[in-house]
């Protein structure tokens, strides 16, 4: 499929794009299919009761990611982009009392919020580590309709059939784009042949896809990211989930502001600003706040932090530079997702924070005037130094080590962009080889280290 900048950067809610946004979207899709009345079991009566089961990583870390709550919200008609938290709580409370929902076009259906969402800790479903199965039963208890969905990372949701069709659709989409690069090598070759930069090629592809209001859309994405940083910098307290993780971005930000202009400012203070921007975003994400996938929620702090660093700390920053940053970052994210994965449940955190760092490094390099070969080099440097990173969230919460990990990923992204800009674009390992290495590493990685919280830091944290 053609991955738009608006596929890579989606507005939604925390704490997870794959475990929260994905299940919510899958539930809404199931209701649409049920409403359409297609492929119902022969002889079955009208739908009367709903049930959903979560499999693989969704089962193991679903409680910490609020996956069951997300399923219920999706069945109640909510979407990640427009969710009103107060209305969501009111509707969930009403569901707990009535154990029924009214589905437009279908009618009243029984839905027990305590027993209607099942965590299946057996083997993962064959299509992906994040599987969901929705079922509708008639009044006699017979299966009326069922559908399986896979939340494949970054808020993308697909059925088995859609996964099988993705390659064909991708080829069709490529044929309709002026610069249909699917690899970094193709991106560089098309740039050399056309004389265009990565941002200009990506812009042309977006315009060909019908995004005539592209700049307005990019500005909205950055606005939501920017507002998320500001909320995180202004909010103190303890994050939900039971780990008693205290927000730190607010206090660190106050200290940094107080030190400005004083003789006590250390040379590495720019690094501290990067850290606090990224941590602010991921603290908001952990609290279930409004977020932009970049390319996932678990890695949502890296790109906004580096853009804010560019805007507030780099000489010559412009609004157009921010737009080019997002376009280039999305181009790199699309290449990674096409040829490997951005899902922690599939390849570990190298696919989440590693991909985010590669995207941010490329975006910053472009915004600071880097050539195409330097942009590709920046992405490769950043990704290379995340290879093998596991996804082992403590108690299945996107808090430890995820919040700090985003800060360090942002620092690596800026360092990678700096190295690339100081070089001539030549390097030993191509970005495509690095992406393939990440794919192979993720394939070989034990399931314990792929967002199941059954290995790594998740099981070695001492009890206090």
Buried (B, 14 or more C-beta within 10 A) or exposed (E): BBBBBBBBBBBBBBBBBBBBBBBBBBBBBBBEBBEEEEEBBEEBBEBBBBBBBBBBBBBBBBBBBBBBBBBBBBBBBBBBBEBEEEEBEEBBEEBEEEBBBEBEEBEEBBBBBEEBBBBBEEEBBEBBBBBBBBBBBBEEEEEBBBBBBBBBBBBBBBBBEBEEEBEEEBEEBBEEBEBBBBBBBBBBEBBEEEEBBBBBBBBBBBEBBEBEEBEEBBBBBBEBBBBBBBBBBEBEEEBBBEBEBEBBBBEBBBEBEEBEEEEEEEEEBBBBBBBBBBBBBBBBBBBBBBBBBBBBBBBBBBBBBBBBBBBEEBEEBEEEBBBBBBBBBBBBBBBBBBBBBBBBBBBBBBBBBBBBBBBBBBBBBBBBEBBBBBBBBBBBBBBBBBBBBBBBBBBBBBBBBBBBBBBBBBBBBBBBBBBBBEBEBEBEEBBBBBBBBBBEBBEEBEBBBBBBBBBBBBEEEEEE
